[in-house]
Amino acid sequence: MKILMYGVQPHEQEIIKLWAEKNQAELTTTSDFLSEQTVAQSEQFDGICIQQPTELGGPNLYAQLKSYGIKQIATRTAGYDMIDLNEAEKNDLIVTNVPAYSPYAVAELAVTQAMQLVRHIPQFQKRVAAKDFSWGGLLSKEIRSLTVGIIGTGRIGATAAELFKGLGATVIGFDQYPNDRVKSILEYRPSLEAVLKEADIVSLHTPLFDSTYHMINKQTLALMKNSAFLINIARGALINTVDLIEALDNGEIAGAALDTFENETMINKNLSEQSLDDPLLSKLIAMDQVLLTPHVGFFTETAVQNIVEGALDCVVEVLETGTSQNCVRNR
């Protein structure tokens, strides 16, 4: 079995090697992302496995994969909005993801970000860097005195709810499909708007669909408390970045922590300050009340191993049976 892995990072190589030996498979890796410029690399392979922050490309890419005999696309992520499911289906390509590689990895980052914002760590760090050790204007609250709103209560959102509850917070949430696992931990509210009005910390944990695109925008941000913080470790396009910056500038919310961005072409590219051509991201970087991380919610030893092995297991499953328990369905 010959598998080509796109977008491979150095930290994945040892896991890939061990998996290949265990499964007697021939794996080839490339740091290139899958695109119309690199799709030809997949010719002569039985299956492909990808991980990338940007869209795959136009319909020709999917048709080319089919012409090479490729029958699946396994993404080493939980999210799959970078894949055009309509084009995949037209070209008989089965798409799989890794829905539960480590809910704790992502949920723990949400809690970490929230605690840093609440304790004003970004502002204190900037002061200390300037040799200013004053406390003025940065009096903090304790998590146990706050209400945390969880938007999306699947595996990751449910885990985040448990962690915040363990810190003593009051936890509320909204999900179109309530999760029985967390009904003893949080109180569901009837709408996103109801959570935004009540919560001191709002943590996003929903997939990106047409229905959730820019769910956080000028209108919904206006519902939040001026003292509230927004956390996004899910998908960048859940938030309208222009509206978020305006809300931060106007003091409509107190701060934000983002691990994902609307434009993620800069991820893993080691850009210099001069080559960063995203003015919105540059604006966010300059804000004291904003905490940014480069899409590292998944980046723990446990999660990376589960991601790599889980995605490759899906490739084998599809090639051997024609389906997988982690097939992504078009909505």
C-alpha positions as CSV (number, residue, x, y, z in Angstrom):
1,M,0.0,0.0,0.0
2,K,1.5,3.3,-1.1
3,I,0.3,6.5,0.7
4,L,1.3,10.1,0.0
5,M,1.1,12.5,2.9
6,Y,0.9,16.2,2.2
7,G,1.8,19.1,4.6
8,V,3.9,16.9,6.8
9,Q,5.8,18.7,9.6
10,P,9.0,17.4,11.3
11,H,7.2,16.5,14.5
12,E,5.1,14.0,12.6
13,Q,7.9,12.1,11.0
14,E,8.7,9.6,13.8
15,I,5.1,8.7,14.3
16,I,4.7,8.2,10.5
17,K,7.7,5.9,10.4
18,L,6.5,3.7,13.3
19,W,3.0,3.5,11.8
20,A,4.4,2.5,8.4
21,E,6.5,-0.3,9.9
22,K,3.5,-1.6,12.0
23,N,1.2,-1.6,9.0
24,Q,3.7,-2.7,6.3
25,A,2.9,0.3,4.2
26,E,5.0,2.5,2.0
27,L,4.6,6.1,3.0
28,T,6.0,9.1,1.2
29,T,5.9,12.6,2.8
30,T,6.1,16.1,1.5
31,S,5.9,19.4,3.3
32,D,3.9,20.8,0.3
33,F,0.2,21.4,0.8
34,L,-2.2,19.8,-1.7
35,S,-3.0,22.2,-4.5
36,E,-3.5,22.2,-8.3
37,Q,0.3,22.8,-8.5
38,T,1.1,19.7,-6.4
39,V,-1.7,17.3,-7.1
40,A,0.4,15.5,-9.7
41,Q,2.6,14.2,-6.9
42,S,-0.2,11.8,-6.0
43,E,-0.1,9.9,-9.2
44,Q,1.0,6.3,-8.7
45,F,-0.2,6.3,-5.1
46,D,-3.1,4.3,-3.6
47,G,-4.2,6.9,-1.1
48,I,-3.5,10.4,0.2
49,C,-3.5,12.1,3.6
50,I,-3.5,15.9,4.0
51,Q,-3.2,18.6,6.6
52,Q,-3.3,22.2,5.6
53,P,-4.9,25.5,6.6
54,T,-6.0,26.6,3.2
55,E,-8.5,25.5,0.6
56,L,-7.5,22.6,-1.7
57,G,-8.2,24.5,-4.9
58,G,-10.6,24.4,-7.8
59,P,-12.6,21.5,-9.3
60,N,-9.8,20.4,-11.5
61,L,-7.9,19.2,-8.5
62,Y,-10.6,16.7,-7.5
63,A,-11.0,15.5,-11.1
64,Q,-7.2,15.0,-11.3
65,L,-7.2,12.9,-8.1
66,K,-9.9,10.7,-9.6
67,S,-8.0,10.3,-12.9
68,Y,-5.0,9.0,-10.9
69,G,-7.2,6.4,-9.3
70,I,-7.3,8.1,-5.9
71,K,-10.5,7.1,-4.0
72,Q,-10.2,9.1,-0.8
73,I,-8.9,12.2,1.0
74,A,-8.0,11.7,4.6
75,T,-7.5,15.0,6.5
76,R,-5.3,15.0,9.6
77,T,-7.8,17.5,11.3
78,A,-11.2,17.5,12.9
79,G,-12.3,20.4,10.6
80,Y,-12.8,19.8,6.9
81,D,-14.0,23.1,5.5
82,M,-10.9,23.3,3.3
83,I,-12.4,20.5,1.2
84,D,-15.1,21.1,-1.3
85,L,-17.4,18.2,-0.4
86,N,-19.6,18.7,-3.5
87,E,-16.6,18.3,-5.8
88,A,-15.3,15.3,-3.8
89,E,-18.6,13.6,-4.1
90,K,-18.8,14.3,-7.9
91,N,-15.5,12.6,-8.3
92,D,-16.2,9.6,-6.1
93,L,-13.7,10.7,-3.4
94,I,-14.5,9.6,0.2
95,V,-13.5,12.3,2.7
96,T,-12.5,11.3,6.2
97,N,-11.4,13.4,9.2
98,V,-10.2,12.7,12.8
99,P,-13.0,13.9,14.9
100,A,-11.7,13.0,18.4
101,Y,-7.9,13.1,18.5
102,S,-7.7,14.7,21.9
103,P,-10.5,16.9,23.1
104,Y,-8.3,17.8,26.1
105,A,-5.6,19.3,24.0
106,V,-7.9,21.9,22.5
107,A,-10.1,22.5,25.5
108,E,-7.0,23.0,27.7
109,L,-5.8,25.8,25.4
110,A,-9.2,27.5,25.6
111,V,-8.9,27.5,29.4
112,T,-5.3,28.7,29.2
113,Q,-6.3,31.6,26.9
114,A,-9.2,32.5,29.1
115,M,-7.1,32.6,32.3
116,Q,-4.5,34.7,30.6
117,L,-7.1,37.2,29.4
118,V,-8.9,37.4,32.7
119,R,-5.6,38.0,34.6
120,H,-4.4,40.6,31.9
121,I,-1.2,38.6,31.2
122,P,-0.7,40.1,27.7
123,Q,-0.8,43.6,29.1
124,F,1.4,42.7,32.0
125,Q,4.0,41.1,29.7
126,K,4.1,44.2,27.5
127,R,4.6,46.4,30.6
128,V,7.4,44.2,32.0
129,A,9.1,44.1,28.5
130,A,9.2,47.9,28.8
131,K,10.5,47.6,32.4
132,D,7.2,48.9,33.8
133,F,6.2,46.8,36.8
134,S,3.1,48.8,37.7
135,W,-0.3,47.2,38.3
136,G,-2.6,50.2,37.6
137,G,-5.8,49.5,35.7
138,L,-5.3,45.7,35.5
139,L,-7.2,44.4,38.5
140,S,-8.4,40.9,37.7
141,K,-11.4,38.7,38.5
142,E,-11.3,35.1,39.5
143,I,-12.7,32.4,37.1
144,R,-15.0,31.1,39.8
145,S,-16.8,34.4,39.9
146,L,-17.5,34.4,36.2
147,T,-20.0,32.8,33.8
148,V,-18.5,31.0,30.9
149,G,-20.5,30.5,27.7
150,I,-19.7,27.4,25.6
151,I,-20.9,27.7,22.0
152,G,-20.9,24.1,20.6
153,T,-21.0,21.3,23.1
154,G,-19.5,18.4,21.1
155,R,-16.4,16.5,22.3
156,I,-14.2,19.6,22.7
157,G,-16.8,22.0,23.9
158,A,-18.0,19.4,26.5
159,T,-14.5,18.9,27.7
160,A,-13.9,22.7,28.0
161,A,-17.2,22.9,30.0
162,E,-15.9,20.3,32.4
163,L,-12.6,22.1,32.9
164,F,-14.2,25.5,33.4
165,K,-16.7,23.9,35.9
166,G,-13.7,22.4,37.7
167,L,-12.3,25.9,38.2
168,G,-15.6,26.9,39.8
169,A,-17.1,28.9,37.0
170,T,-20.8,29.0,36.2
171,V,-21.1,27.4,32.8
172,I,-23.9,27.9,30.3
173,G,-24.0,26.8,26.6
174,F,-25.8,26.7,23.3
175,D,-25.9,23.9,20.8
176,Q,-28.6,23.0,18.2
177,Y,-28.0,19.4,19.3
178,P,-27.6,19.4,23.1
179,N,-25.2,16.9,24.6
180,D,-26.5,14.7,27.4
181,R,-23.0,14.3,28.7
182,V,-22.8,18.0,29.9
183,K,-26.4,18.6,31.1
184,S,-25.2,18.1,34.7
185,I,-22.3,20.5,34.1
186,L,-23.8,23.4,32.2
187,E,-27.2,25.0,31.7
188,Y,-28.3,25.3,28.1
189,R,-29.7,28.5,26.8
190,P,-32.2,28.7,24.0
191,S,-30.0,30.7,21.6
192,L,-26.5,31.9,20.8
193,E,-27.8,35.4,21.6
194,A,-28.9,34.4,25.1
195,V,-25.4,33.1,25.8
196,L,-23.6,36.2,24.5
197,K,-25.7,38.5,26.7
198,E,-25.0,36.5,29.9
199,A,-21.5,35.2,29.6
200,D,-18.3,36.9,30.9
201,I,-16.2,34.5,28.7
202,V,-17.5,33.1,25.4
203,S,-15.6,30.1,24.0
204,L,-16.4,28.9,20.4
205,H,-16.3,25.2,19.7
206,T,-18.5,24.8,16.6
207,P,-17.6,23.5,13.1
208,L,-17.6,25.9,10.2
209,F,-20.7,25.5,8.1
210,D,-22.7,28.0,6.0
211,S,-24.9,28.5,9.0
212,T,-22.0,29.3,11.4
213,Y,-19.9,31.5,9.0
214,H,-19.4,34.9,10.7
215,M,-21.8,33.9,13.5
216,I,-19.8,36.4,15.6
217,N,-20.3,39.7,13.8
218,K,-21.2,43.3,14.5
219,Q,-24.7,42.5,15.7
220,T,-23.8,39.5,17.9
221,L,-20.7,41.3,19.4
222,A,-23.0,44.2,20.4
223,L,-24.9,41.7,22.6
224,M,-21.8,40.9,24.7
225,K,-20.8,42.7,27.9
226,N,-18.2,45.4,27.7
227,S,-16.2,43.3,30.2
228,A,-16.5,40.0,28.3
229,F,-13.8,38.0,26.6
230,L,-14.1,36.0,23.3
231,I,-12.1,32.8,22.7
232,N,-11.9,31.1,19.3
233,I,-9.9,27.9,19.0
234,A,-12.4,26.4,16.5
235,R,-12.4,27.8,12.9
236,G,-11.3,31.3,11.9
237,A,-14.3,32.2,9.8
238,L,-16.7,31.8,12.7
239,I,-15.7,35.4,13.4
240,N,-16.0,38.5,11.2
241,T,-12.5,39.9,11.8
242,V,-13.4,43.4,10.7
243,D,-16.3,43.5,13.1
244,L,-14.2,42.0,15.9
245,I,-11.5,44.7,15.5
246,E,-14.1,47.4,15.6
247,A,-15.6,46.0,18.8
248,L,-12.2,45.8,20.4
249,D,-11.3,49.3,19.3
250,N,-14.6,50.7,20.7
251,G,-14.4,48.8,24.0
252,E,-17.5,46.8,23.2
253,I,-15.7,43.7,24.6
254,A,-12.7,43.5,26.8
255,G,-10.5,41.3,24.8
256,A,-10.1,38.2,22.6
257,A,-7.9,35.1,22.2
258,L,-7.6,33.6,18.7
259,D,-5.9,30.4,17.8
260,T,-7.5,30.4,14.3
261,F,-7.9,33.1,11.7
262,E,-10.0,33.9,8.7
263,N,-6.8,34.0,6.6
264,E,-4.4,31.2,7.7
265,T,-2.0,31.3,4.7
266,M,0.7,32.5,7.1
267,I,0.6,29.4,9.3
268,N,3.9,27.4,9.2
269,K,5.4,29.9,6.7
270,N,7.9,31.7,9.0
271,L,6.9,35.1,7.7
272,S,8.9,38.1,8.6
273,E,7.2,41.3,9.7
274,Q,7.8,42.8,6.2
275,S,6.2,39.9,4.4
276,L,3.0,39.7,6.5
277,D,0.6,41.3,4.1
278,D,-2.6,40.8,6.2
279,P,-3.5,44.3,7.6
280,L,-6.3,42.8,9.9
281,L,-3.9,40.3,11.5
282,S,-1.3,43.1,11.9
283,K,-3.9,45.2,13.7
284,L,-4.8,42.3,16.0
285,I,-1.1,41.7,16.8
286,A,-0.7,45.3,17.9
287,M,-3.6,45.2,20.3
288,D,-2.8,44.8,24.0
289,Q,-6.0,43.1,24.8
290,V,-5.7,40.4,22.1
291,L,-3.9,37.0,22.6
292,L,-2.9,35.2,19.4
293,T,-1.5,31.7,18.9
294,P,-0.7,30.0,15.5
295,H,-3.4,27.3,15.4
296,V,-1.8,25.2,18.0
297,G,-4.8,23.9,19.8
298,F,-4.1,20.4,18.7
299,F,-0.3,20.6,19.3
300,T,0.4,18.1,22.1
301,E,2.2,14.8,21.9
302,T,-0.9,12.8,22.5
303,A,-3.0,14.7,20.0
304,V,-0.4,14.6,17.2
305,Q,0.0,10.9,17.6
306,N,-3.7,10.3,17.5
307,I,-4.1,12.6,14.5
308,V,-1.5,10.9,12.4
309,E,-2.4,7.4,13.3
310,G,-6.1,8.1,13.1
311,A,-5.9,9.7,9.6
312,L,-3.7,6.9,8.2
313,D,-6.0,4.3,9.7
314,C,-8.8,5.9,7.8
315,V,-6.9,5.7,4.5
316,V,-6.4,1.9,5.0
317,E,-10.1,1.5,6.1
318,V,-11.4,3.2,2.9
319,L,-9.0,1.4,0.6
320,E,-9.8,-2.0,2.1
321,T,-13.6,-1.6,2.7
322,G,-14.7,1.3,0.6
323,T,-15.9,3.3,3.7
324,S,-14.8,4.5,7.1
325,Q,-16.4,5.2,10.5
326,N,-15.0,8.7,10.1
327,C,-16.5,9.5,6.7
328,V,-17.5,13.2,6.4
329,R,-21.0,13.6,5.0
330,N,-22.0,16.5,2.9
331,R,-24.6,18.7,4.7
